[in-house]
Amino acid sequence: IDGVAHYGETKRYYNGLKGVDLGLSINWAPMNVGAENVFRVGSKFAWGETEPNTTGSWENYRWYDSSINMFTKYCTDARYGTVDNKTILDRSDDAAYINWGRKWRMPTEEELRELITQCEWKVEKVNGIDMLRVTGPNGNYIFFSAVYGRHWTIYLDTTNNNAAKCFSFDAQIQWIRFWNDYRDCPYFIRAVQMRD
């Protein structure tokens, strides 16, 4: 690892980081955006923001005008703001793409469902740290920190423009679920990468 990002057409690197082929439709990052290694949880982002954000308030949310209580981007209903009918994040608003480079992006709900339904999730201790090992059909694996994790997808909630789609799990994997939450909430991002 040389500390330099590599964005070559045939390579899948960020600071020496390669996407992991789990035998699914997409390669998965081995750690969250903003993490120094797989044992760190990484940075939290509001949906559609590319800088870390831990405040979780509409006043500081990039795409919300608190003076009129309306959204300025990603809106399908005039009751919520300026309608642009954007339901998927532009690359310029995708924290994975902006922070890691053009081969990376935030996942879709379908890609996360594939990760959940086609992989084995198991709690294990690695170097004394509780981790969730997610093993793909081909035997390759990635880790998630075994904490109460919430991660964004790339999709807006079109039934309630206040929210976007996310998924979460508990430390013992008693449940893994999809849901919608307020866009200003600070959540983690696990990036994906197109396969060659």
Contact map, one row per residue, 1 for C-alpha under 8 A:
1111000000000011000000000000000000000000000000000000000000000000000000000000000000000000000000000000000000000000000000000000000000000000000000000000000000000000000000000000000000000000000000000000
1111000000000011000000000000000000000000000000000000000000000000000000000000000000000000000000000000000000000000000000000000000000000000000000000000000000000000000000000000000000000000000000000000
1111100000000011000000000000000000000000000000000000000000000000000000000000000000000000000000000000000000000000000000000000000000000000000000000000000000000000000000000000000000000000000000000000
1111110000000111000000000000000000000000000000000000000000000000000000000000000000000000000000000000000000000000000000000000000000000000000000000000000000000000000000000000000000000000000000000000
0011111000001111000000000000000000000000000000000000000000000000000000000000000000000000000000000001100000000000000000000000000000000000000000000000000000000000000000000000000000000000000000000000
0001111100111111000000000000000000000000000000000000000000000000000000000000000000000000000000000000000000000000000000000000000000000000000000000000000000000000000000000000000000000000000000000000
0000111110111100000000000000000000000000000000000000000000000000000000000000000000000000000000000000111000000000000000000000000000000000000000000000000000000000000000000000000000000000000000000000
0000011111110000000000000000000000000000000000000000000000000000000000000000000000000000000000000000000000000000000000000000000000000000000000000000000000000000000000000000000000000000000000000000
0000001111100000000000000000000000000000000000000000000000000000000000000000000000000000000000000000000000000000000000000000000000000000000000000000000000000000000000000000000000000000000000000000
0000000111110000000000000000000000000000000000000000000000000000000000000000000000000000000000000000000000000000000000000000000000000000000000000000000000000000000000000000000000000000000000000001
0000011111111000000000000000000000000000000000000000000000000000000000000000000000000000000000000000000000000000000000000000000000000000000000000000000000000000000000000000000000000000000000000000
0000011101111100111000000000000000000000000000000000000000000000000000000000000000000000000000000000001000000000000000000000000000000000000000000000000000000000000000000000000000000000000000001000
0000111000111111111000000000000000000000000000000000000000000000000000000000000000000000000000000000000000000000000000000000000000000000000000000000000000000000000000000000000000000000000000000000
0001111000011111110000000000000000000000000000000000000000000000000000000000000000000000000000000001100000000000000000000000000000000000000000000000000000000000000000000000000000000000000000000000
1111110000001111100000000000000000000000000000000000000000000000000000000000000000000000000000000000000000000000000000000000000000000000000000000000000000000000000000000000000000000000000000000000
1111110000001111110000000000000000000000000000000000000000000000000000000000000000000000000000000000000000000000000000000000000000000000000000000000000000000000000000000000000000000000000000000000
0000000000011111111000000000110000000000000000000000000000000000000000000000000000000000000000000000000000000000000000000000000000000000000000000000000000000000000000000000000000000000000000000000
0000000000011101111100000000110000000000000000000000000000000000000000000000000000000000000000000000000000000000000000000000000000000000000000000000000000000000000000000000000000000000000000000000
0000000000011000111110000011110000000000000000000000000000000000000000000000000000000000000000000000000000000000000000000000000000000000000000000000000000000000000000000000000000000000000000011000
0000000000000000011111000011110000000000000000000000000000000000000000000000000000000000000000000000000000000000000000000000000000000000000111000000000000000000000000000000000000000000000000000000
0000000000000000001111110111000000000000000000000000000000000000000000000000000000000000000000000000000000000000000000000000000000000000000100000000000000000000000000000000000000000000000000000010
0000000000000000000111110011000000000000000000000000000000000000000000000000000000000000000000000000000000000000000000000000000000000011111110000000000000000000000000000000000000000000000000000000
0000000000000000000011111000000000000000000000000000000000000000000000000000000000000000000000000000000000000000000000000000000000000001110100000000000000000000000000000000000000000000000000000000
0000000000000000000011111110000000000000000000000000000000000000000000000000000000000000000000000000000000000000011000000000000000000001100000000000000000000000000000000000000000000000000000000000
0000000000000000000000111110000000000000000000000000000000000000000000000000000000000000000000000000000000000010000000000000000000000000000000000000000000000000000000000000000000000000000000000010
0000000000000000000010011111000000000000000000000000000000000000000000000000000000000000000000000000000000000010000000000000000000000000000000000000000000000000000000000000000000000000000000011110
0000000000000000001111011111100000000000000000000000000000000000000000000000000000000000000000000000000000000000000000000000000000000000000000000000000000000000000000000000000000000000000000011110
0000000000000000001111000111110000000000000000000000000000000000000000000000000000000000000000000000000000000000000000000000000000000000000001000000000000000000000000000000000000000000000001111000
0000000000000000111100000011111100000000000000000000000000000000000000000000000000000000000000000000000000000000000000000000000000000000000001000000000000000000000000000000000000000000000001111000
0000000000000000111100000001111100000100000000000000000000000000000000000000000000000000000000000000000000000000000000000000000000000000000001100000000000000000000000000000000000000000000000000000
0000000000000000000000000000111110101101110000000000000000000000000000000000000000000000000000000000000000000000000000000000000000000000000001110000000000000000000000000000000000000000000001000000
0000000000000000000000000000111111100100111000000000000000000000000000000000000000000000000000000000000000000000000000000000000000000000000000000000000000000000000000000000000000000000000111100000
0000000000000000000000000000001111100000011000000000000000000000000000000000000000000000000000110011000000000000000000000000000000000000000000000000000000000000000000000000000000000000000111100000
0000000000000000000000000000000111110000111000000000000000000000000000000000000000000000000000000000000000000000000000000000000000000000000000000000000000000000000000000000000000000000000000000000
0000000000000000000000000000001111111101111000000000000000000000000000000000000000000000000000000000000000000000000000000000000000000000000000000000000000000000000000000000000000000000000000000000
0000000000000000000000000000000001111101010000000000000000000000000000000000000000000000000000000000000000000000000000000000000000000000000000000000000000000000000000000000000000000000000000000000
0000000000000000000000000000001000111111000000000000000000000000000000000000000000000000000000000000000000000000000000000000000000000000000000000000000000000000000000000000000000000000000000000000
0000000000000000000000000000011100111111100000000000000000000000000000000000000000000000000000000000000000000000000000000000000000000000000000111000000000000000000000000000000000000000000000000000
0000000000000000000000000000000000001111100000000000000000000000000000000000000000000000000000000000000000000000000000000000000010100000000000001000000000000000000000000000000000000000000000000000
0000000000000000000000000000001000111111110000000000000000000000000000000000000000000000000000000000000000000000000000000000000000000000000000001000000000000000000000000000000000000000000000000000
0000000000000000000000000000001101100111111000000000000000000000000000000000000000000000000000000000000000000000000000000000000000000000000000011000000000000000000000000000000000000000000100000000
0000000000000000000000000000001111110001111100000000000000000000000000000000000000000000000000000000000000000000000000000000000000000000000000000000000000000000000000000000000000000000000100000000
0000000000000000000000000000000111100000111110000001100000000000000000000000000000000000000000000000000000000000000000000000000000000000000000000000000000000000000000000000000000000000001110000000
0000000000000000000000000000000000000000011111000001110000000000000000000000000000000000000000000000000000000000000000000000000000000000000000000000000000000000000000000000000000000000011110000000
0000000000000000000000000000000000000000001111111111110000000000000000000000000000000000000000100000000000000000000000000000000000000000000000000000000000000000000000000000000000000000111110000000
0000000000000000000000000000000000000000000111111001110100001000000000000000000000000000000000000000000000000000000000000000000000000000000000000000000000000000000000000000000000000011111000000000
0000000000000000000000000000000000000000000011111000000000000000000000000000000000000000000000000000000000000000000000000000000000000000000000000000000100000000000100000000000000000011111000000000
0000000000000000000000000000000000000000000011111100000000000110000000000000000000000000100011100000000000000000000000000000000000000000000000000000000000000000000000000000000000000010000000000000
0000000000000000000000000000000000000000000011111111000000000100000000000000000000000000000011100000000000000000000000000000000000000000000000000000000000000000000000000000000000000000000000000000
0000000000000000000000000000000000000000000010011111000000000000000000000000000000000000000011110110000000000000000000000000000000000000000000000000000000000000000000000000000000000000000000000000
0000000000000000000000000000000000000000000010001111100000000000000000000000000000000000000000100000000000000000000000000000000000000000000000000000000000000000000000000000000000000000000000000000
0000000000000000000000000000000000000000001111001111110000000000000000000000000000000000000000000000000000000000000000000000000000000000000000000000000000000000000000000000000000000000000000000000
0000000000000000000000000000000000000000001111000011111100000000000000000000000000000000000000000000000000000000000000000000000000000000000000000000000000000000000000000000000000000000010000000000
0000000000000000000000000000000000000000000111000001111100000000000000000000000000000000000000000000000000000000000000000000000000000000000000000000000000000000000000000000000000000000110000000000
0000000000000000000000000000000000000000000000000000111110010000000000000000000000000000000000000000000000000000000000000000000000000000000000000000000000000000000000000000000000000000110000000000
0000000000000000000000000000000000000000000001000000111111011000000000000000000000000000000000000000000000000000000000000000000000000000000000000000000000000000000000000000000000000001110000000000
0000000000000000000000000000000000000000000000000000001111111000000000000000000000000000000000000000000000000000000000000000000000000000000000000000000000000000000000000000000000000001100000000000
0000000000000000000000000000000000000000000000000000000111111001010000000000000000000000000000000000000000000000000000000000000000000000000000000000000000000000000000000000000000000001000000000000
0000000000000000000000000000000000000000000000000000000011111001110000000000000000000000000000000000000000000000000000000000000000000000000000000000000000000000000000000000000000000000000000000000
0000000000000000000000000000000000000000000000000000001111111100000000000000000000000000000000000000000000000000000000000000000000000000000000000000000000000000000000000000000000000000000000000000
0000000000000000000000000000000000000000000001000000000111111111000000000000000000000000000000000000000000000000000000000000000000000000000000000000000000000000000000000000000000000001000000000000
0000000000000000000000000000000000000000000000011000000000011111000000000000000000000000000000000000000000000000000000000000000000000000000000000000000000000000000000000000000000000000000000000000
0000000000000000000000000000000000000000000000010000000000001111100000111100000000000000000000000000000000000000000000000000000000000000000000000000000000000000000000000000000000000000000000000000
0000000000000000000000000000000000000000000000000000000001101111110011111000000000000000000000000000000000000000000000000000000000000000000000000000000000000000000000000000000000000000000000000000
0000000000000000000000000000000000000000000000000000000000100011111111110000000000000000000000000000000000000000000000000000000000000000000000000000000000000000000000000000000000000000000000000000
0000000000000000000000000000000000000000000000000000000001100001111111000000000000000000000000000000000000000000000000000000000000000000000000000000000000000000000000000000000000000000000000000000
0000000000000000000000000000000000000000000000000000000000000000111110000000000000000000000000000000000000000000000000000000000000000000000000000000000000000000000000000000000000000000000000000000
0000000000000000000000000000000000000000000000000000000000000000111111000000000000000000000000000000000000000000000000000000000000000000000000000000000000000000000000000000000000000000000000000000
0000000000000000000000000000000000000000000000000000000000000001111111100000000110000000000000000000000000000000000000000000000000000000000000000000000000000000000000000000000000000000000000000000
0000000000000000000000000000000000000000000000000000000000000001110111110000000111000000000000000000000000000000000000000000000000000000000000000000000000000000000000000000000000000000000000000000
0000000000000000000000000000000000000000000000000000000000000011100011111110000111000000000000000000000000000000000000000000000000000000000000000000000000000000000000000000000000000000000000000000
0000000000000000000000000000000000000000000000000000000000000011100001111110000011000000000000000000000000000000000000000000000000000000000000000000000000000000000000000000000000000000000000000000
0000000000000000000000000000000000000000000000000000000000000011000000111110000011110100000000000000000000000000000000000000000000000000000000000000000000000000000000000000000000000000000000000000
0000000000000000000000000000000000000000000000000000000000000010000000111111000000111111100000000000000000000000000000000000000000000000000000000000000000010000100000000000000000000000000000000000
0000000000000000000000000000000000000000000000000000000000000000000000111111110111111110000000000000000000000000000000000000000000000000000000000000000000000100100000000000000000000000000000000000
0000000000000000000000000000000000000000000000000000000000000000000000000111110100111110000000000000000000000000000000000000000000000000000000000000000000000100100000000000000000000000000000000000
0000000000000000000000000000000000000000000000000000000000000000000000000011111111100000000000000000000000000000000000000000000000000000000000000000000000000000100000000000000000000000000000000000
0000000000000000000000000000000000000000000000000000000000000000000000000011111111100000000000000000000000000000000000000000000000000000000000000000000000000000000000000000000000000000000000000000
0000000000000000000000000000000000000000000000000000000000000000000000000000111110000000000000000000000000000000000000000000000000000000000000000000000000000000000000000000000000000000000000000000
0000000000000000000000000000000000000000000000000000000000000000000011100011111111000000000000000000000000000000000000000000000000000000000000000000000000000000110000000000000000000000000000000000
0000000000000000000000000000000000000000000000000000000000000000000011111010111111100000000000000000000000000000000000000000000000000000000000000000000000000000000000000000000000000000000000000000
0000000000000000000000000000000000000000000000000000000000000000000001111010110111110000000000000000000000000000000000000000000000000000000000000000000000000000000000000000000000000000000000000000
0000000000000000000000000000000000000000000000000000000000000000000000001111110011111000000000000000000000000000000000000000000000000000000000000000000000000000000000000000000000000000000000000000
0000000000000000000000000000000000000000000000000000000000000000000000001111000001111100000000000000000000000000000000000000000000000000000000000000000000000000000000000000000000000000000000000000
0000000000000000000000000000000000000000000000000000000000000000000000000111000000111110000000000000000000000000000000000000000000000000000000000000000000000000000000000000000000000000000000000000
0000000000000000000000000000000000000000000000000000000000000000000000001111000000011111100000000000000000000000000000000000000000000000000000000000000000000000000000000000000000000000000000000000
0000000000000000000000000000000000000000000000000000000000000000000000000111000000001111100000000000000000000000000000000000000000000000000000000000000000111100000000000000000000000000000000000000
0000000000000000000000000000000000000000000000000000000000000000000000000100000000000111110000000000000000000000000000000000000000000000000000000000000001110000000000000000000000000000000000000000
0000000000000000000000000000000000000000000000010000000000000000000000000100000000000111111111000000000000000000000000000000000000000000000000000000000001110000000000000000000000000000000000000000
0000000000000000000000000000000000000000000000000000000000000000000000000000000000000001111111000000000000000000000000000000000000000000000000000000000000000000000000000000000000000000000000000000
0000000000000000000000000000000000000000000000000000000000000000000000000000000000000000111111001100000010000000000000000000000000000000000000000000000000000000000000000000000000000000000000000000
0000000000000000000000000000000000000000000000000000000000000000000000000000000000000000111111001100000000000000000000000000000000000000000000000000000000000000000000000000000000000000000000000000
0000000000000000000000000000000000000000000000011100000000000000000000000000000000000000111111100100000000000000000000000000000000000000000000000000000000000000000000000000000000000000000000000000
0000000000000000000000000000000000000000000000011100000000000000000000000000000000000000111111111100000011000000000000000000000000000000000000000000000001000000000000000000000000000000000000000000
0000000000000000000000000000000010000000000010011110000000000000000000000000000000000000000011111110000011000000000000000000000000000000000000000000000000000000000000000000000000000000000010000000
0000000000000000000000000000000010000000000000000100000000000000000000000000000000000000000001111111100111000000000000000000000000000000000000000000000000000000000000000000000000000000000011100000
0000000000000000000000000000000000000000000000000000000000000000000000000000000000000000001101111111111111000000000000000000000000000000000000000000000000000000000000000000000000000000000000000000
0000000000000000000000000000000000000000000000000100000000000000000000000000000000000000001111111111110000000000000000000000000000000000000000000000000000000000000000000000000000000000000000000000
0000000000000000000000000000000010000000000000000100000000000000000000000000000000000000000000111111100000000000000000000000000000000000000000000000000000000000000000000000000000000000000000000000
0000100000000100000000000000000010000000000000000000000000000000000000000000000000000000000000011111111100000000000000000000000000000000000000000000000000000000000000000000000000000000000000000000
0000101000000100000000000000000000000000000000000000000000000000000000000000000000000000000000011111111100000000000000000000000000000000000000000000000000000000000000000000000000000000000000000000
0000001000000000000000000000000000000000000000000000000000000000000000000000000000000000000000001101111110000000000000000000000000000000000000000000000000000000000000000000000000000000000000000000
0000001000010000000000000000000000000000000000000000000000000000000000000000000000000000000000001001111110000000000000000000000000000000000000000000000000000000000000000000000000000000000000001100
0000000000000000000000000000000000000000000000000000000000000000000000000000000000000000000000011001111111000000000000000000000000000000000000000000000000000000000000000000000000000000000000111100
0000000000000000000000000000000000000000000000000000000000000000000000000000000000000000001001111000011111100000000000000000000000000000000000000000000000000000000000000000000000000000000000111000
0000000000000000000000000000000000000000000000000000000000000000000000000000000000000000000001111000000111110000000000000000000000000000000000000000000111000000000000000000000000000000000011110000
0000000000000000000000000000000000000000000000000000000000000000000000000000000000000000000000000000000011111011000000000000000000000000000000000000000111000000000000000000000000000000000001110000
0000000000000000000000000000000000000000000000000000000000000000000000000000000000000000000000000000000001111111000000000000000000000000000000000000000011100000000000000000000000000000000000000000
0000000000000000000000000000000000000000000000000000000000000000000000000000000000000000000000000000000000111111100000000000000000000000000000000000000011100000000011000000000000000000000000000000
0000000000000000000000000000000000000000000000000000000000000000000000000000000000000000000000000000000000011111110000000000000000000000000000000000000000000000000000000000000000000000000000000000
0000000000000000000000001100000000000000000000000000000000000000000000000000000000000000000000000000000000111111111000000000000000000000000000000000000000000000000000000000000000000000000000000000
0000000000000000000000000000000000000000000000000000000000000000000000000000000000000000000000000000000000111111111100000000000000000000000000000000000000000000000000100000000000000000000000000000
0000000000000000000000000000000000000000000000000000000000000000000000000000000000000000000000000000000000001111111110000000000000000000000000000000000000000000000000000000000000000000000000000000
0000000000000000000000010000000000000000000000000000000000000000000000000000000000000000000000000000000000000111111111100000000000000000000000000000000000000000000000000000000000000000000000000000
0000000000000000000000010000000000000000000000000000000000000000000000000000000000000000000000000000000000000011111111100000000000000001000000000000000000000000000000000000000000000000000000000000
0000000000000000000000000000000000000000000000000000000000000000000000000000000000000000000000000000000000000001111111111000000000000000000000000000000000000000000000000000000100000000000000000000
0000000000000000000000000000000000000000000000000000000000000000000000000000000000000000000000000000000000000000111111110000000000000000000000000000000000000000000000000000000000000000000000000000
0000000000000000000000000000000000000000000000000000000000000000000000000000000000000000000000000000000000000000011111110000000000000001100000000000000000000000000000000000000000000000000000000000
0000000000000000000000000000000000000000000000000000000000000000000000000000000000000000000000000000000000000000011111111000000000000111100000000000000000000000000000000000000000000000000000000000
0000000000000000000000000000000000000000000000000000000000000000000000000000000000000000000000000000000000000000000111111100000000001111000000000000000000000000000000000000000000000000000000000000
0000000000000000000000000000000000000000000000000000000000000000000000000000000000000000000000000000000000000000000100111110000000011110000000000000000000000000000000000000100000000000000000000000
0000000000000000000000000000000000000000000000000000000000000000000000000000000000000000000000000000000000000000000000011111000000011100000000000000000000000000000000000000100000000000000000000000
0000000000000000000000000000000000000000000000000000000000000000000000000000000000000000000000000000000000000000000000001111100001111000000000000100000000000000000000000011100000000000000000000000
0000000000000000000000000000000000000000000000000000000000000000000000000000000000000000000000000000000000000000000000000111110001111000000000000000000000000000000000000000000000000000000000000000
0000000000000000000000000000000000000000000000000000000000000000000000000000000000000000000000000000000000000000000000000011111111100000000000000000000000000000000000000000000000000000000000000000
0000000000000000000000000000000000000000000000000000000000000000000000000000000000000000000000000000000000000000000000000001111111100000000000000000000000000000000000000000000000000000000000000000
0000000000000000000000000000000000000000000000000000000000000000000000000000000000000000000000000000000000000000000000000000111110000000000000000000000000000000000000000000000000000000000000000000
0000000000000000000000000000000000000000000000000000000000000000000000000000000000000000000000000000000000000000000000000000111111000000000000000000000000000000000000000000000000000000000000000000
0000000000000000000000000000000000000010000000000000000000000000000000000000000000000000000000000000000000000000000000000000111111100000000000000000000000000000000000000000000000000000000000000000
0000000000000000000000000000000000000000000000000000000000000000000000000000000000000000000000000000000000000000000000000011110111110000000000001100000000000000000000000000000000000000000000000000
0000000000000000000000000000000000000010000000000000000000000000000000000000000000000000000000000000000000000000000000000011110011111000000000111100000000000000000000000000000000000000000000000000
0000000000000000000000000000000000000000000000000000000000000000000000000000000000000000000000000000000000000000000000001111000001111100000000111100000000000000000000000010000000000000000000000000
0000000000000000000000000000000000000000000000000000000000000000000000000000000000000000000000000000000000000000000000011111000000111110000011110000000000000000000000000000000000000000000000000000
0000000000000000000000000000000000000000000000000000000000000000000000000000000000000000000000000000000000000000000000111100000000011111000011110000000000000000000000000000000000000000000000000000
0000000000000000000001000000000000000000000000000000000000000000000000000000000000000000000000000000000000000000000000111000000000001111111111000000000000000000000000000000000000000000000000000000
0000000000000000000001110000000000000000000000000000000000000000000000000000000000000000000000000000000000000000001001110000000000000111111110000000000000000000000000000000000000000000000000000000
0000000000000000000001110000000000000000000000000000000000000000000000000000000000000000000000000000000000000000000001100000000000000011111100000000000000000000000000000000000000000000000000000000
0000000000000000000001100000000000000000000000000000000000000000000000000000000000000000000000000000000000000000000000000000000000000011111100000000000000000000000000000000000000000000000000000000
0000000000000000000001000000000000000000000000000000000000000000000000000000000000000000000000000000000000000000000000000000000000000011111110000000000000000000000000000000000000000000000000000000
0000000000000000000111100000000000000000000000000000000000000000000000000000000000000000000000000000000000000000000000000000000000000011111111000000000000000000000000000000000000000000000000000000
0000000000000000000101000000000000000000000000000000000000000000000000000000000000000000000000000000000000000000000000000000000000001111001111100000000000000000000000000000000000000000000000000000
0000000000000000000100000001111000000000000000000000000000000000000000000000000000000000000000000000000000000000000000000000000000001110000111110000000000000000000000000000000000000000000000000000
0000000000000000000000000000011000000100000000000000000000000000000000000000000000000000000000000000000000000000000000000000000000111100000011111000000000000000000000000000000000000000000000000000
0000000000000000000000000000001000000100100000000000000000000000000000000000000000000000000000000000000000000000000000000000000000111100000001111100000000000000000000000000000000000000000000000000
0000000000000000000000000000000000000111100000000000000000000000000000000000000000000000000000000000000000000000000000000000000001110000000000111110100000000000000000000000000000000000000000000000
0000000000000000000000000000000000000000000000000000000000000000000000000000000000000000000000000000000000000000000000000010000001110000000000011111100000000000000000000111000000000000000000000000
0000000000000000000000000000000000000000000000000000000000000000000000000000000000000000000000000000000000000000000000000000000000000000000000001111100000000000000000000110000000000000000000000000
0000000000000000000000000000000000000000000000000000000000000000000000000000000000000000000000000000000000000000000000000000000000000000000000000111110000000000000000011110000000000000000000000000
0000000000000000000000000000000000000000000000000000000000000000000000000000000000000000000000000000000000000000000000000000000000000000000000001111111000000000000000011110000000000000000100000000
0000000000000000000000000000000000000000000000000000000000000000000000000000000000000000000000000000000000000000000000000000000000000000000000000001111100000000000001111000000000000000001100000000
0000000000000000000000000000000000000000000000000000000000000000000000000000000000000000000000000000000000000000000000000000000000000000000000000000111110000000000001110000000000000000001111000000
0000000000000000000000000000000000000000000000100000000000000000000000000000000000000000000000000000000001100000000000000000000000000000000000000000011111000000000111100000000000000000001111000000
0000000000000000000000000000000000000000000000000000000000000000000000000000000000000000000000000000000001111000000000000000000000000000000000000000001111100000000111100000000000000000000010000000
0000000000000000000000000000000000000000000000000000000000000000000000000000000000000001100001000000000001111000000000000000000000000000000000000000000111110000000010000000000000000000000000000000
0000000000000000000000000000000000000000000000000000000000000000000000000000000000000011100000000000000000011000000000000000000000000000000000000000000011111000000110000000000000000000000000000000
0000000000000000000000000000000000000000000000000000000000000000000000000100000000000011100000000000000000000000000000000000000000000000000000000000000001111100101110000000000000000000000000000000
0000000000000000000000000000000000000000000000000000000000000000000000000000000000000010000000000000000000000000000000000000000000000000000000000000000000111111111110000000000000010000000000000000
0000000000000000000000000000000000000000000000000000000000000000000000000011000000000010000000000000000000000000000000000000000000000000000000000000000000011111100000000000000000000000000000000000
0000000000000000000000000000000000000000000000000000000000000000000000000000000000000000000000000000000000000000000000000000000000000000000000000000000000001111100000000000000000000000000000000000
0000000000000000000000000000000000000000000000000000000000000000000000000000000000000000000000000000000000000000000000000000000000000000000000000000000000001111111000000000000000000000000000000000
0000000000000000000000000000000000000000000000000000000000000000000000000111100100000000000000000000000000000000000000000000000000000000000000000000000000011111111100000000000000000000000000000000
0000000000000000000000000000000000000000000000000000000000000000000000000000000100000000000000000000000000000000000000000000000000000000000000000000000000001001111100000000000000001110000000000000
0000000000000000000000000000000000000000000000000000000000000000000000000000000000000000000000000000000000000000000000000000000000000000000000000000000000011001111110000000000000011110000000000000
0000000000000000000000000000000000000000000000100000000000000000000000000000000000000000000000000000000000000000000000000000000000000000000000000000000110111000111111000000000000011110000000000000
0000000000000000000000000000000000000000000000000000000000000000000000000000000000000000000000000000000000001000000000000000000000000000000000000000000111111000001111100000000001111000000000000000
0000000000000000000000000000000000000000000000000000000000000000000000000000000000000000000000000000000000001000000000000000000000000000000000000000011110000000000111110000000001111000000000000000
0000000000000000000000000000000000000000000000000000000000000000000000000000000000000000000000000000000000000001000000000000000000000000000000000000011110000000000011111000000111100000000000000000
0000000000000000000000000000000000000000000000000000000000000000000000000000000000000000000000000000000000000000000000000000000000000000000000000001111000000000000001111100000111000000000000000000
0000000000000000000000000000000000000000000000000000000000000000000000000000000000000000000000000000000000000000000000000000000000000000000000000001110000000000000000111110111110000000000000000000
0000000000000000000000000000000000000000000000000000000000000000000000000000000000000000000000000000000000000000000000000000000000000000000000000111100000000000000000011111111100000000000000000000
0000000000000000000000000000000000000000000000000000000000000000000000000000000000000000000000000000000000000000000000000010000000010000000000000111100000000000000000001111110000000000000000000000
0000000000000000000000000000000000000000000000000000000000000000000000000000000000000000000000000000000000000000000000000010000000000000000000000100000000000000000000000111111000000000000000000000
0000000000000000000000000000000000000000000000000000000000000000000000000000000000000000000000000000000000000000000000001110000000000000000000000000000000000000000000001111111100000000000000000000
0000000000000000000000000000000000000000000000000000000000000000000000000000000000000000000000000000000000000000000000000000000000000000000000000000000000000000000000001111111100000000000000000000
0000000000000000000000000000000000000000000000000000000000000000000000000000000000000000000000000000000000000000000000000000000000000000000000000000000000000000000000001101111110000000000000000000
0000000000000000000000000000000000000000000000000000000000000000000000000000000000000000000000000000000000000000000100000000000000000000000000000000000000000000000000111100111111000000000000000000
0000000000000000000000000000000000000000000000000000000000000000000000000000000000000000000000000000000000000000000000000000000000000000000000000000000000000000000000111000001111100000000000000000
0000000000000000000000000000000000000000000000000000000000000000000000000000000000000000000000000000000000000000000000000000000000000000000000000000000000000000000011110000000111110000000000000000
0000000000000000000000000000000000000000000000000000000000000000000000000000000000000000000000000000000000000000000000000000000000000000000000000000000000000000000011100000000011111000000000000000
0000000000000000000000000000000000000000000000000000000000000000000000000000000000000000000000000000000000000000000000000000000000000000000000000000000000001000001111000000000001111100000000000000
0000000000000000000000000000000000000000000000000000000000000000000000000000000000000000000000000000000000000000000000000000000000000000000000000000000000000000011111000000000000111110100000000000
0000000000000000000000000000000000000000000000000000000000000000000000000000000000000000000000000000000000000000000000000000000000000000000000000000000000000000011100000000000000011111100000000000
0000000000000000000000000000000000000000000001110000000000000000000000000000000000000000000000000000000000000000000000000000000000000000000000000000000000000000011100000000000000001111100000000000
0000000000000000000000000000000000000000000001100000000111001000000000000000000000000000000000000000000000000000000000000000000000000000000000000000000000000000000000000000000000000111110000000000
0000000000000000000000000000000000000000000011100000011110000000000000000000000000000000000000000000000000000000000000000000000000000000000000000000000000000000000000000000000000001111111000000000
0000000000000000000000000000000000000000000111100000111100000000000000000000000000000000000000000000000000000000000000000000000000000000000000000000000000000000000000000000000000000001111100000000
0000000000000000000000000000000000000000001111100000000000000000000000000000000000000000000000000000000000000000000000000000000000000000000000000000011100000000000000000000000000000000111110000000
0000000000000000000000000000000110000000111110000000000000000000000000000000000000000000000000000000000000000000000000000000000000000000000000000000111100000000000000000000000000000000011111000000
0000000000000000000000000000000110000000001110000000000000000000000000000000000000000000000000110000000001000000000000000000000000000000000000000000001110000000000000000000000000000000001111100000
0000000000000000000000000001101110000000000000000000000000000000000000000000000000000000000000010000000001100000000000000000000000000000000000000000001100000000000000000000000000000000000111110000
0000000000000000000000000001100110000000000000000000000000000000000000000000000000000000000000010000000111100000000000000000000000000000000000000000000000000000000000000000000000000000000011111000
0000000000000000001000000111100000000000000000000000000000000000000000000000000000000000000000000000000111100000000000000000000000000000000000000000000000000000000000000000000000000000000001111100
0000000000010000001000000111100000000000000000000000000000000000000000000000000000000000000000000000001110000000000000000000000000000000000000000000000000000000000000000000000000000000000000111110
0000000000000000000000000110000000000000000000000000000000000000000000000000000000000000000000000000001100000000000000000000000000000000000000000000000000000000000000000000000000000000000000011111
0000000000000000000010001110000000000000000000000000000000000000000000000000000000000000000000000000000000000000000000000000000000000000000000000000000000000000000000000000000000000000000000001111
0000000001000000000000000000000000000000000000000000000000000000000000000000000000000000000000000000000000000000000000000000000000000000000000000000000000000000000000000000000000000000000000000111
